[in-house]
Amino acid sequence: MFKGYLHTRPKGFQLSAFLFIWAGFFLISQLLQLVLINQIYKVSANGMSDFLETALLNHPDFMMFFNALFTVLAFGVPAFLFAYLAHPGPGEYLGLQPVRNPKQWRWIPLVVLGMVPILMTVGGYINTLNLGETAHELQQVRQNQIDTYLKGVGGWELLRNLFCLAVLPAFCEELLFRGVIQKFAFSYTKNVVWTVVISALSFALVHLSVYDFLPIFLAGLLLAWVYQQTSSLWLNIAVHFLFNGSQLVLAFWAARNEAFNQAGQNSIYLVIAALVGLLLLWVALRKLYHLRSPFSKAWSVEEPEKP
């Protein structure tokens, strides 16, 4: 009944509707967390703050489950719902059409091989800086979360982590940030550079990390550029999944291989790896540029025809 209802509405109206839907599901996800904690652990409203402060250490499985649920509700569902309302073909609007040039697939692994050492080196350097007490506390919480999820990880836990921290974020975040937000950015600016920057900036800000802001922003730039050149979200989802998944696998391996862990902390090795990564990334992006596909008709937000 409401499919494509927003299709002929002004883009300002569409943007307002999208922000309303996104904020609504974000609040729903937070309220659902409180309800689940109350029902499962019998925690009252007065004790909710204390529970959340220690939930990561005392109830890591619940926090993993909720983070996965939050990813779906805060990113995936709003994107799908808005696409359903905004276009007669929601999948086409979100960029979920088949890759037009299959040769583009072969360069995706090389993009990831270039990204990983570069962003690890940048992130490692930033972590040595003093960016303020608040930023340090936020980073400590983020690092504690990662350490808790990786502590004592076996084969089954690794698969769980890959699904919750790689598969779901890759799919849901790409739907929102590239499938929807990047379209709005392109519709308003009509400029590829500003489109890529706005998409990457929103992606980095939502992750709420001062120390990881630059690496996430750089990753967002690459993801936005890939989508801008290929017009297929499946390639973005593949890059996002392989990048997150490789981080988890490397952390899993480092926890069990002391020599590998020490090598990963050696700045010389990191710099060499980053330089090799730059070369690989340059080759892959150059190939994708030459294999670029024209934008689909649904790429940008459409304005209604004037009488």
HUPE-V51411 format. One record per residue. N is the residue number from 1. RES is the residue in one letter. SS is DSSP state (helix for helix, strand for strand, loop for the rest). Layout:
n->N res->RES ss->SS
n->N res->RES ss->SS
//
This chain:
n->1 res->M ss->loop
n->2 res->F ss->loop
n->3 res->K ss->loop
n->4 res->G ss->loop
n->5 res->Y ss->loop
n->6 res->L ss->loop
n->7 res->H ss->loop
n->8 res->T ss->loop
n->9 res->R ss->loop
n->10 res->P ss->loop
n->11 res->K ss->helix
n->12 res->G ss->helix
n->13 res->F ss->helix
n->14 res->Q ss->helix
n->15 res->L ss->helix
n->16 res->S ss->helix
n->17 res->A ss->helix
n->18 res->F ss->helix
n->19 res->L ss->helix
n->20 res->F ss->helix
n->21 res->I ss->helix
n->22 res->W ss->helix
n->23 res->A ss->helix
n->24 res->G ss->helix
n->25 res->F ss->helix
n->26 res->F ss->helix
n->27 res->L ss->helix
n->28 res->I ss->helix
n->29 res->S ss->helix
n->30 res->Q ss->helix
n->31 res->L ss->helix
n->32 res->L ss->helix
n->33 res->Q ss->helix
n->34 res->L ss->helix
n->35 res->V ss->helix
n->36 res->L ss->helix
n->37 res->I ss->helix
n->38 res->N ss->helix
n->39 res->Q ss->helix
n->40 res->I ss->helix
n->41 res->Y ss->helix
n->42 res->K ss->loop
n->43 res->V ss->loop
n->44 res->S ss->loop
n->45 res->A ss->loop
n->46 res->N ss->loop
n->47 res->G ss->loop
n->48 res->M ss->helix
n->49 res->S ss->helix
n->50 res->D ss->helix
n->51 res->F ss->helix
n->52 res->L ss->helix
n->53 res->E ss->helix
n->54 res->T ss->helix
n->55 res->A ss->helix
n->56 res->L ss->helix
n->57 res->L ss->helix
n->58 res->N ss->helix
n->59 res->H ss->loop
n->60 res->P ss->helix
n->61 res->D ss->helix
n->62 res->F ss->helix
n->63 res->M ss->helix
n->64 res->M ss->helix
n->65 res->F ss->helix
n->66 res->F ss->helix
n->67 res->N ss->helix
n->68 res->A ss->helix
n->69 res->L ss->helix
n->70 res->F ss->helix
n->71 res->T ss->helix
n->72 res->V ss->helix
n->73 res->L ss->helix
n->74 res->A ss->helix
n->75 res->F ss->helix
n->76 res->G ss->helix
n->77 res->V ss->helix
n->78 res->P ss->helix
n->79 res->A ss->helix
n->80 res->F ss->helix
n->81 res->L ss->helix
n->82 res->F ss->helix
n->83 res->A ss->helix
n->84 res->Y ss->helix
n->85 res->L ss->helix
n->86 res->A ss->helix
n->87 res->H ss->loop
n->88 res->P ss->loop
n->89 res->G ss->loop
n->90 res->P ss->helix
n->91 res->G ss->helix
n->92 res->E ss->helix
n->93 res->Y ss->helix
n->94 res->L ss->loop
n->95 res->G ss->loop
n->96 res->L ss->loop
n->97 res->Q ss->loop
n->98 res->P ss->loop
n->99 res->V ss->loop
n->100 res->R ss->loop
n->101 res->N ss->loop
n->102 res->P ss->helix
n->103 res->K ss->helix
n->104 res->Q ss->helix
n->105 res->W ss->helix
n->106 res->R ss->helix
n->107 res->W ss->helix
n->108 res->I ss->helix
n->109 res->P ss->helix
n->110 res->L ss->helix
n->111 res->V ss->helix
n->112 res->V ss->helix
n->113 res->L ss->helix
n->114 res->G ss->helix
n->115 res->M ss->helix
n->116 res->V ss->helix
n->117 res->P ss->helix
n->118 res->I ss->helix
n->119 res->L ss->helix
n->120 res->M ss->helix
n->121 res->T ss->helix
n->122 res->V ss->helix
n->123 res->G ss->helix
n->124 res->G ss->helix
n->125 res->Y ss->helix
n->126 res->I ss->helix
n->127 res->N ss->loop
n->128 res->T ss->loop
n->129 res->L ss->loop
n->130 res->N ss->loop
n->131 res->L ss->loop
n->132 res->G ss->loop
n->133 res->E ss->helix
n->134 res->T ss->helix
n->135 res->A ss->helix
n->136 res->H ss->helix
n->137 res->E ss->helix
n->138 res->L ss->helix
n->139 res->Q ss->helix
n->140 res->Q ss->helix
n->141 res->V ss->helix
n->142 res->R ss->helix
n->143 res->Q ss->helix
n->144 res->N ss->helix
n->145 res->Q ss->helix
n->146 res->I ss->helix
n->147 res->D ss->helix
n->148 res->T ss->helix
n->149 res->Y ss->helix
n->150 res->L ss->helix
n->151 res->K ss->loop
n->152 res->G ss->loop
n->153 res->V ss->loop
n->154 res->G ss->loop
n->155 res->G ss->helix
n->156 res->W ss->helix
n->157 res->E ss->helix
n->158 res->L ss->helix
n->159 res->L ss->helix
n->160 res->R ss->helix
n->161 res->N ss->helix
n->162 res->L ss->helix
n->163 res->F ss->helix
n->164 res->C ss->helix
n->165 res->L ss->helix
n->166 res->A ss->helix
n->167 res->V ss->helix
n->168 res->L ss->helix
n->169 res->P ss->helix
n->170 res->A ss->helix
n->171 res->F ss->helix
n->172 res->C ss->helix
n->173 res->E ss->helix
n->174 res->E ss->helix
n->175 res->L ss->helix
n->176 res->L ss->helix
n->177 res->F ss->helix
n->178 res->R ss->helix
n->179 res->G ss->helix
n->180 res->V ss->helix
n->181 res->I ss->helix
n->182 res->Q ss->helix
n->183 res->K ss->helix
n->184 res->F ss->helix
n->185 res->A ss->helix
n->186 res->F ss->helix
n->187 res->S ss->helix
n->188 res->Y ss->helix
n->189 res->T ss->helix
n->190 res->K ss->loop
n->191 res->N ss->loop
n->192 res->V ss->helix
n->193 res->V ss->helix
n->194 res->W ss->helix
n->195 res->T ss->helix
n->196 res->V ss->helix
n->197 res->V ss->helix
n->198 res->I ss->helix
n->199 res->S ss->helix
n->200 res->A ss->helix
n->201 res->L ss->helix
n->202 res->S ss->helix
n->203 res->F ss->helix
n->204 res->A ss->helix
n->205 res->L ss->helix
n->206 res->V ss->helix
n->207 res->H ss->loop
n->208 res->L ss->loop
n->209 res->S ss->loop
n->210 res->V ss->loop
n->211 res->Y ss->loop
n->212 res->D ss->loop
n->213 res->F ss->helix
n->214 res->L ss->helix
n->215 res->P ss->helix
n->216 res->I ss->helix
n->217 res->F ss->helix
n->218 res->L ss->helix
n->219 res->A ss->helix
n->220 res->G ss->helix
n->221 res->L ss->helix
n->222 res->L ss->helix
n->223 res->L ss->helix
n->224 res->A ss->helix
n->225 res->W ss->helix
n->226 res->V ss->helix
n->227 res->Y ss->helix
n->228 res->Q ss->helix
n->229 res->Q ss->helix
n->230 res->T ss->helix
n->231 res->S ss->loop
n->232 res->S ss->loop
n->233 res->L ss->helix
n->234 res->W ss->helix
n->235 res->L ss->helix
n->236 res->N ss->helix
n->237 res->I ss->helix
n->238 res->A ss->helix
n->239 res->V ss->helix
n->240 res->H ss->helix
n->241 res->F ss->helix
n->242 res->L ss->helix
n->243 res->F ss->helix
n->244 res->N ss->helix
n->245 res->G ss->helix
n->246 res->S ss->helix
n->247 res->Q ss->helix
n->248 res->L ss->helix
n->249 res->V ss->helix
n->250 res->L ss->helix
n->251 res->A ss->helix
n->252 res->F ss->helix
n->253 res->W ss->helix
n->254 res->A ss->helix
n->255 res->A ss->loop
n->256 res->R ss->loop
n->257 res->N ss->loop
n->258 res->E ss->helix
n->259 res->A ss->helix
n->260 res->F ss->helix
n->261 res->N ss->helix
n->262 res->Q ss->helix
n->263 res->A ss->helix
n->264 res->G ss->helix
n->265 res->Q ss->loop
n->266 res->N ss->loop
n->267 res->S ss->helix
n->268 res->I ss->helix
n->269 res->Y ss->helix
n->270 res->L ss->helix
n->271 res->V ss->helix
n->272 res->I ss->helix
n->273 res->A ss->helix
n->274 res->A ss->helix
n->275 res->L ss->helix
n->276 res->V ss->helix
n->277 res->G ss->helix
n->278 res->L ss->helix
n->279 res->L ss->helix
n->280 res->L ss->helix
n->281 res->L ss->helix
n->282 res->W ss->helix
n->283 res->V ss->helix
n->284 res->A ss->helix
n->285 res->L ss->helix
n->286 res->R ss->helix
n->287 res->K ss->helix
n->288 res->L ss->helix
n->289 res->Y ss->helix
n->290 res->H ss->helix
n->291 res->L ss->loop
n->292 res->R ss->loop
n->293 res->S ss->loop
n->294 res->P ss->loop
n->295 res->F ss->loop
n->296 res->S ss->loop
n->297 res->K ss->loop
n->298 res->A ss->loop
n->299 res->W ss->loop
n->300 res->S ss->loop
n->301 res->V ss->loop
n->302 res->E ss->loop
n->303 res->E ss->loop
n->304 res->P ss->loop
n->305 res->E ss->loop
n->306 res->K ss->loop
n->307 res->P ss->loop
//
